[in-house]
Amino acid sequence: MLKNFNGRPSLATVLKASTVAGIAAAVLATGVPLEITRSYAEAVKVQAPAVPSFANVVDAVSPAVVSVRVENRVNPVSDNNNDGFSFDFNGRGFDDLPDDHPLKRFFKQFGQDPNDQQGHSRRFGQNGPNGGPGGKGRLRPVAQGSGFFISEDGYIVTNNHVVSDGQAFVAVTNDGTELDAKLIGKDPRTDLAVLKVDGKGKKFTYVNWADDNNVRVGDWVVAVGNPFGLGGTVTAGIVSARGRDIGSGPYDDYLQVDAAVNRGNSGGPTFNLSGEVVGINTAIFSPSGGSVGIAFAIPASTAKDVVADLMKDGQVSRGWLGVQIQPVTKDIAESIGLSEPSGALVVAPQAGSPGDKAGMKAGDVVTALNGDTIKDARDLSRRIGAMQPGSKVELSVWRAGKAQPLTVELGTLPIDQKDASADDSNQPQQPEAPASEKALADLGLTVGPSDDGKGLAITDIDPNSDAADKGIKEGEKITSVNNQEVSSADDIVKVLNQAKKDGRTRALFQIQSNEGSRFVALPINGQG
């Protein structure tokens, strides 16, 4: 329903043009005859790009962008506070506060004077002195963010972290109209949420999703939102990078943009020059708390599927494998005979999970899913999560030096499911190893028997060793080496000797700690 605004150059195109111009300048600098350079310049027809205007895009999409106001019940504060002022949230004593008092700044930020009894809190109705039947305290602003209409009947997309602490929600359109909104559903794993307003038959202007395949690094983008509670604000920039992992969860696949995004922009859309949503602003990198030109947006491809599920039944159903995984590093790949560091290393299958039932084992590396190569652990998590529970998938796993096929019927990811872990939080501290225990000097480790007889306790570690550099610590436990269970130092030495015969320079140690289980590749006899 939006026009396609063409004729505005992508920065990727500008960069190409400027590169050509640079070549022409270099030719001049080399002293090549003038007629050659003139012919070259005429041939490539280098022209300075027109400066783009975003006004048409902004005019078209602004009616679809809203400010999201989140409110919660706050108990009245009475008696004297630590600052020596007597006041409560109904406004008594508010004028006595100094102008720089945090509470006064808070209400000014949200555009409300607590002394005005006809203020914002009235919107939600007050059936009693506490703001509602059975309520404790009055509804007060606790957060502000942004959002946008995704359908003409009033569905709004925003961030989960914007609405997660709210009890009541208001969508404020670009013309100032305030609409009560209902929370339809939220998905903490992707930081997305859907609200719904009742327009009483009104059809809202909405926007469409962009095709991720058409989003390039260097393309112009426009962010529209509610930074610092200022209302509809437009900033522009470019797509700086794709596929960013910022450590926020297993489904990280963010777009990085340099358009100015600040607090209050969360949940707001980032548009391409066709007025399509390429991403939903969700996080910024900032030492100061303000924009430094590094912002992250959930890509449209991720948001589109999640939002559709939330609109359908208020929750997201994801496929579940039920195994804890970690990336395959170069050292790990070498230790198990993989030609390159790719795939997802299985640390531990959760008992009774689909992966466990299918025969997946610790030390397996998932290299392909339904014939498609798995790049890394994050790639496997995203692909499995995007599948429907009950789906049967064909996995290729690397085990004992060769690829093996496995068929797994996916389960449903529990709402509160965490990564499967081999951790036993009640495991007692390991005793000090006897002096007679053999030290694995080449690895920088001293080991002893564990309390439960499974694996070996690490009783000492050389701080200058590779093991220490890899984060192995005293008190942790070695459960296997090269996927073979070990219960003595001699067992470890036997596995290492076999690895040497096989031409390996590294061995794969499975380490268990109170935080769970992980794999670490260590060099054999100090080899790099």
C-alpha angles and dihedrals in degrees: 000000000000126000120251105243106209132170096062111114122236112234086238087065091045090053091052091050093048090050090055090048089052091053090052091051090049090053090054091050092055093062096245111166113278095239090059093052091046090052091048093049091047091049096053093036095213111201132174109253119246115255107253123235119208095193097106093049092048093049090053100045103034095085088059095054120085139183113239117215116195123199136187137179113271120191115236115260112222139166119039120324127209091270091061094247124124113217145122136206091267088073103259108148094003092128088057091065119098115249093248094051111127093232093053091048089049094058093042089054090057094044097245131125108207088207089066105087089192091059134121097295090068090069094079095051127250116231092171143002092284096055099261144011110300091356126140113218128345127289108266133174113270101164144006130203143143138265143164140223114257096179137030092241094065112271111152128197120212140142124291091226090057095057103025096099097039133110097182133027136200127192114207115199125212091263091056098257112149118214127185110237133203123215108240099179145318138211115205093188093066096023093239131136137176126217128186129210126194108232092181091235096325117135113225127214107249138181134228134231121259123231107255090213089068096051111101133182105259096034118133116251134183124212119203122188153106108287114186089350093292094131128232107010128168127209130171137206142126139279101266100185144343134224096030118176109203096172096251096124148324093284099055110147103138133173112230115216133177097212109122106268120174140167108308093035089089111121093018124126131254111210135201119222090271090063093251123137110250094172149351115241110239112152145013134204108227135148089195102042092247132088117295094169098270114107132153128218131190105243119245093243091060095041095047095061095040093048091049090054093047092050090049102051109347097257142065122244113207134184115251129208096175101218131120110234139184136187122276109240125199090257092050092048091052092047094056098036100254114151094222138016100258138115131049122290115220109227096179137341115228112244111261094008123134090256092050092049090050091055102256112162138197108271095033115130116212104218102167141020118203088341096308118117116249110225099194144329092283091053091054092048092052094046095048091045091053092057127088120254110258093035116135114226132189114226128191111210130188109226131163092352099310141076119258131185122234130183115211130184106213121231129208117276107240114237093241095035117143127189112290110259136192089210120131106197091192094058109127123236113275116251122244110274117247115256089244093065112115116251117220091220096177090060096039091240135126114195138189139176118293124233094247095044092242117116127337130291116232103229100172139009133195106239090213095053132104088245091060091046089054091055100256110152140195111266094037122110135234109220101171143001118211087352093302117120115242130198102169141033088251089058090056093048090050092053092046092051090052090049089054091051088052090055096251121148095192138044128210114235121193108215124195123198138157088276093057137264130315141166125243126185114217127189116249115238091351094301115156 
